[in-house]
Amino acid sequence: MISYNGIKADFSLEGKVAIITGGAAGIGLATAEFFAQKGVRLLIADLSPEAEVVAKKLGPENIGVRGNVCDKSYRKHVMEAAIRAFGGADILVNSAGIVALEKAEILSEDYWEKTIAINLTASFMMAQSFGTQLIESKRPGCIVNMASQAGVIALDRHAAYCASKGGVIAMTKTLALEWGKYGIRVNAVSPTVVLTELGHKAWDGPVGEAFKKEIPAERFAEPEEIAAIIGFLCSDAAAMITGHNLLVDGGYTIK
């Protein structure tokens, strides 16, 4: 059961422990920075060799664990590291992901499988490992899965990405349904284009400017905006929100 613990006006996360996959860059890094400001201790799980460096920059207690989320032994190692360092974790943010921009008729099977493996399968398996730890320890918790507006609508040249993110949204709802009785909330966040380093590389220029004209807000999202929304979803202020896919798209999908 998800209990009501009152609402703190600052959406406090003080004393929580969070595992963030893909936490060394992009939305994952912005989320780690936001959480650190809120007093959250962090485990940064990332393929980058900078995982430990990023973690320590955000606080001396934080740890970084480098590896591939598609690797079963790595996922086990992440959970074991969280238990050793912090006695477990309260929050999981599945932020690791990739995108392939290719016409459907020439999209390779290898890249299709890689996209599904990282964006969907690894997110589920991380959630399964995390959720199992919470259930066994009788500890409530929160999972936020990074989805996308591409999981809700069709986007040109995004066949694999749309499929993977649509799967993330469906998986999120199913986990919320099954795990609500254990006090585990599971939600997804679905942004439009986010101006991370990769976002700038992909969308700066005429194509991006044309895309922004189709968004009622007439702009793309900043990483810090997504991080703040993830923070809200992990706070007690969102205690009655589970199984939800929160679109952060400036109104793009309302048309």
Sequence and secondary structure as in RCSB ss.txt:
>XXXX:A:sequence
MISYNGIKADFSLEGKVAIITGGAAGIGLATAEFFAQKGVRLLIADLSPEAEVVAKKLGPENIGVRGNVCDKSYR
KHVMEAAIRAFGGADILVNSAGIVALEKAEILSEDYWEKTIAINLTASFMMAQSFGTQLIESKRPGCIVNMASQA
GVIALDRHAAYCASKGGVIAMTKTLALEWGKYGIRVNAVSPTVVLTELGHKAWDGPVGEAFKKEIPAERFAEPEE
IAAIIGFLCSDAAAMITGHNLLVDGGYTIK
>XXXX:A:secstr
        TT   TT EEEEETTTSHHHHHHHHHHHHTT EEEEEESSTTHHHHHHHT TT EEEES TT HHHH
HHHHHHHHHHHSS SEEEE       B GGG  HHHHHHHHIIIIIHHHHHHHHHHHHHHHHT  EEEEEE  GG
GTS  TTBHHHHHHHHHHHHHHHHHHHHHGGGTEEEEEEEES B SHHHHHHHSSHHHHHHHTTSTT S B HHH
HHHHHHHHTSGGGTT  S EEEESTTGGG 
